[in-house]
Amino acid sequence: MSTFADINLPQSLAQRLIQAGLTTPTPVQQAAIPLALKGQDIMAQAKTGSGKTLAFLLPIIEQVMRREASAPAPGPYTKSGPSHASGPKFLVLAPTRELALQIEMELRKYAPISVTSLSVYGGTPIERHYRALQRPPMVMVGTPGRLLDLAGSGHLKLGGVTFLVMDEADQLLDRGFLPDIQRIIRLLPAERQTLLFSATFSGEIQTLAQSMQRNPARISVDPGISTPTTIVHAYYVVPGDQARTQLVHTLLQTVGGGRSMVFCDQKYKVRRLAAHLGGEPASVGALTGNHSQVQRERTLGAFRAGRLRSLVATDVAARGLDIQDVAQVIHYELPTNPNSYVHRTGRTGRAEKEGATFLILSQSEEREYLRMVRQLRIETKKLALPVFVTLPSPAPMPVSEQQAPRHRPRRSAEPSGRRFREGENRGSVHRQGASVGGPRRPRY
């Protein structure tokens, strides 16, 4: 298979892809789309930036269009909705608000206007979603916590879902999200098609995932934990935190027209580092799970549009976000685990473009990092410290954000998603009757 025209897609959908400049499917698309169109369950692993989103969206669009073509002419909408009034038929789960929004945007880009969709997530008034669900969409994209809130209140019916996708499945099936995912699964019919996509799958997660699928086809475009080969990996060793900040600023000044992303392990470090780098007046934005949805959308919009050239973030920005022309990824410190390193690094070098990732380490972190890259089968090199560029005047920080750091958990060499649970607001409003399948812990 060499072009999208070779896949059994509706002619109008193939034409939309051609108009968007997409003629040749990526390896994961070549492997996954034909199986999905045949109704096969899939567990697909492919590197970041490899086109996984279209690998599951195109089969969804094809199925919706096929159902429409075979269905009788629908009547006008009523208060209870159209023919799919019992609820959505296609459900896509995502771990973060940003990824849920991005998936629905991609769906709207390629699907005809008749393919209705809705993305739901924490951080926005739930009443807005109540109103939207008066006309149930064909395709629902959402984060687990908000989906359960809507189902528990009776506004969302999931008993008619026939097609389930988990994007970033390794994170969704990790310990933090797993109870919510299990509750959602219990609300779905047993007879359904289930597709799981991720850049990384541990053995434990694969075993757990298989219990939710029926004889899934295994697709592994990039075996093991890997990163794009177009990315240069390098690291620096610094004497202290002040040198870390100075080095980050210096690296940001060396990038020409490209964007930069800087990752920190903790939210207070993101706020502090962004302020020391000059903040938004210096074209540096900050993004954490504590920011409101409006703030997050505004910051990401400014970063995508080029009004912000650098973004300092926690791992909430490490997965799924497709931002063009990120020239470099900077790790302010050693990531907590190999998966975090892979997903952060995957923000650059997308679509086979060149990129670079730099780690800023203490002497004690150097040995652990070298052990990590051996596990990942990545070549790296140690660089000499450059002459530091003078820091700008710091941006003001609210007193409430100048909090002392919490005790940092010990790093683990094993992949884990416990530090990624920033997709939804902590302690979201829990309405009477909103609990499904028992009490739940607060969600991010």
N, C-alpha and C positions, 0 to 999 in steps of 0.2 A: 504494500500500500504506500503510494508516494504522494497523493494529494487528498484533500478533503472530498473531492469529487468521487473518489473511489469508495467512500463510506456511504452506506445506504441512508442518507439524510434527505429530507425534503428539499426540492430544488430551491425553494425560496430561502431556506436556511443556508444552504451551500452558497447561494449568491450573496447573502449578508456577510458571510465569512470572507469571500473574495473581495467584496467592497471594503472590508476592514483591513485588507492586505494579508489575510491568512489563507494560504493555499496548501501548505505542507504541514501535516500534523506532527507534533513532537513525538518522541518515542513512547511516552506514557499514554498519549492520546491514541496512537496507533494500536497499542496493546489493549487499552481499556474500553474504548468506545464500541468496537464490534461486539465484545462480550456483554457489555451493558445493554446494547440494543437487543440482544438475544434473551435478556432476562436473567443473566447470570449474576450471582453475588460475587463481589470483588474485594480483595484486600490488596491495595496498590501502594507500593513504596517507590518514590522518585524524589530526586533532589529538589531543593527549593528553586523556584523560578523555572520549572520544567513544564508548566502548563497543566497542572493537575485540575485547576478550577474548570476549565473547558472540558476536561475529560469526563466530568460528571454532569456539567450543565448541558452539553449538547444532547446526551441521551434523554435528559429531562425534557428539553424543548421538543425533541422528536416525538416523545411519547404523548406530550400534551397536544401537539399538532395532529398526531394520528387519532387521538380520542376525539378531537374536535371534528375531524373530517368524517368520522364514522357516526357521530352523534346527530340526532335530529336537530333542526334549527331551534336554538334556544329562544325562550320568551324574554320579555324585558325583565330587568332586575326587580326584585321585590325586596321588602324589608328583610326577609330571611335569606336573600341571596339567590344566586343562579343555581344551576343543576348540581354544583358541588357544595351546596349549602351545609351539608353535614360536616364540612371541614376540608382542609387541604388534602390533596392526594400525594403531594411530594413534600418531603420534609428534609431540610438541610440543617445540621447542627454545626455550630462554630463556637470556639472557646472564648472569643472576644467580640466586643461590639464592632470594632473596626473591621474585622474579617467578615462578620455577618453583613455589614453595609456594603463592603466591597463585592461580596458574592452576588448580592442582589443587583448591584450596579452592572456587573458583568452580564447577568441574566437579562436585564432590560436592554442592554446594548445589542444583543443578538436575537432575542425572542420577539415574535410579532406582538403587537399591542394587545391581542386577545389573550395572551398568556399572562394572567394576573399573578402578582406576587406581593409579598409583604415581609419586611425584616423587622424583628422584634428583639429587644435587648434592654438591659437595665440602664438606669441613668436618665430615662425619659419618663414623663408621666404615663402611668399604665392606662389611664382613661383614654389616651390617644389610640392605644392599641385596641381597647374595647370598641371604640367607634369604628375603627378600620375593619374589625372582624364582623361587623354587621353584614358585610359582604365578603364572605370567606374567600381567600385567594386560592388559586390552584397550587401555588408553590409558596411554602412558608420557609423562611430562613431565620434562624434565631439562636440565641444563647440559652443554655439549659435552664437556668433559673427563671428567666422571664417566661419561657414556654410553660414551665410548671405553674407559675403564678396565674397565667391565663387559663390553663387547663383546670386548675383548682377552683377558679372563680366561675367556671362554666362557660366562659366566652369562647374557648377554643376546644374543638372536638378533634381528637387524633385517631378515632377508630376507623377512619376511612383511608389512612395513609397506606399506600402500596409501594412507595419508593422512598427509602431512607438513605441519606448520605451523612457520614461523619467526616468533616474536614479537620485536619490536624488531629486524627483519631488517637494518636498516642497520648496527647494531652487530655482529650476528653475521657479516655479510659483509665487515666491515672487516678490515684487515690482521692484527690480533691474533688474531681467532677464525677467520679464513678457512681456514688449514691443517686445523684440527680439523673444520670444517664440510665441507670437501672429502673428508676421510676418512670421515665419516659418510655422505655422499651415495654414496660408492662401496660402502658396505655395504647400501644400500637397492635394491630392485628398480627398474628403469627405468620400469616401468608403475606409476605412482602419481599421486595428486593432490597438488599442492603449493601451499600458500597462504602468502603473505608479507604481514606487517602491520608498519607502522611509522608514526611521525608525520613522519619525514623520510626522503627518498631522494635521494641525489646522483645525477648522471647516470652516474657510474662504477659505483655500486652497482646502478643499474637495469640496466645492460648486463650486469653479472656475474650478477644474479639471473635474467635471462632465459635464461641458459645452463643453468639448473637447472629450468626450467619448459617446458611445452609450450603455446605460443600463449596466454599468460596474459591474462585480462581485466584491464584497468587501471582501478582505481577511485581517484579523487582527490577526496575530499570537501572538502579544504582545499588548493587548489593551492599549490605552493611551500612555503617554510618559513614557518609561521605559528604564532601562539599564540592561545589563546582570547580573544575580544573582550571578555569580561567582566572581564579583568584590567587593573588600572591599573599602568603602568610609570613608575618614577621613580628618580632617583639622587641621591647625595650625593658631594661631593668633600671629602676629609679630609686633614689634614696629615701623618698618620703612623699606624703600627699601633696605638698606644695609643688614638688617637681612633677607629679602626675598632672596637676592642673595646668602648669606651664607647658608641659609637653602636648597635652590635648590642644591647647590654643595654638601652639606652633604648627601642629599637624593640620589643623583646620585652615591655616593660612597658606599651606602649600598646595591646596587643591585649586585647580583652575576654575572651570565653569561647573564642575560636578557638585553634587550634594554630599554631605557627610552625616553619618549617624554615630552617636556615642552612646554606649550602653553601660549602665550602672546596675548593681545588684539591688539597691535599696532606694526607696522613693525620696527620702530626705537627701540622699547624695545627688540625685537628679536635680532637685530644686537648687541645692547649694552650688553644684558645678555650673549649671546654666546661668545662675546669677554671677558667679565669678568670671564667666566668659563674656559677660556684658548683657546677657538676656536678649530680648527681642530687638532693642535698639541696635545691637550688634549682629542681628540676623541669626540669633540662636534661640530656638524654641525648646520647650520642655514638655514631656508627655509621660504621665503615670496613671495608674488606676484610680487615684484620688481626684483627678480632674473631672469636672462635670462633662457630660456628653457634648454640650455646646462648646466647651473649651477644647475638648479633644478634636472635634470636627474642624473647629477654626484653625487649630495648630496644624493638623494634617493637611488641610486645604492650603494654608500658607506655604507649607513645606513642598507640597506637590507643585504649586504654582511658581515656586522660586522666590517668594517674598522672604522666606527663611531659608538660609543656605545650610544650616546645621540643625540637627535635632538630637537632644539629649533625652534618653528614655530608659525605662525599665523594660523587662521582657514582654510587656504588653505590646510592644511594637516589633517583637522579634519574629512573629509568625504571620504568614499569609499576606501581609501588606505588600502590594505591588507598586512600588514607587520607582519611577524611571530615573536612570542616571545617578544612582548613588555610587560615587567614585570610591569611597572608603568607609569601612566600619572600624570604629575604635572601641576597644574594650578597656574601660577605665581601670579594671582589675580583672583577676582571673575569674572566668565564669564558674558557676557552682557545679556544673556537670557538662559532659561532652555534648549532649543534645542542645543545651543552651548555646554552646559555642557554634554548633552547626547552624542553628536557626538564625542566630544573630548575624553570622557571617553571610548567610544566604540573602541578606538584604542588598548585597552588592554582587556584581558579576552575573546579573540576571539576563536571561535570554542569550546566554553564551557571550555576553560582553565581558570585558576585562574589569577587574576590581582588585581591591586590596583590603586586607584586614590586619590591624595592628593591636597588639596587646601591650598594656603597660603594667609591669609586674614589679613586685618587691623581690629581693633576693630569695626569700623563703618560698615565694610562689613559683620561681623559675623551674625548680625540679618537678613540681607537680604538673606544670604546664607541659613540660617535655614528655612526661609520662602520658598525658592526655593525647598529645598529637601522635605519639607512637600507636596508641589504641585506635585513633582515627585514620592512621596511615596517611598522614599529611606531612609534607616537607615544610619546614619553617627555618627561619634564620634570625640570629640576634643582630640588632643594629646598634651602632654607636649613637649616643644622645646627640642631637643637633644643638646648635646655638639657639637658646630660647628666645622667642619673640615676646616683647613686653606685653603683659596682660592689660586689657582695657579697664576702664573704671567699672567696678562691679555694679550690677543692677540691684536695686533695693529688694530685700526679702521681707515679707510680713513676719512680725514677731512670732506668730502662731506656727510658722513653718520652720523656725530655727530650733527644731527639737533635737534632743540628744539621740544618737543612734541606739537602736535596739541591739541586743546581742545577736551577732551574725551566726547562723547555723553552720556547722562544720561542713565543708565541701565533701561531695561524694563523687567518686569516679564512675558510679553507676548512673545511667540516665534516669531522670526523675522529673515529673511535672509539678512538684509541690510548690514551686516558686512562681508558677505561671498563672495563678488563679487571680488575675486582675481583670478578667473580661467583663465582670459585672460588679456593681457597687456593693461594698460590704454593708450588711445590715439593711437590705432593701425592704421597703414597706411590706409587711406580711399581713395581708387582708384576711378577714374572717372567711374560712372556707377555702383559702388558697392553698392549703397543704394537700399534697397528693401522696399517698403511700407513707404517711408518717412524718414526723418532724424533721426539719433539715437544718443543717448548720448555716450560719450567715454566708452569703456568697459575695464574691468580688465582682 
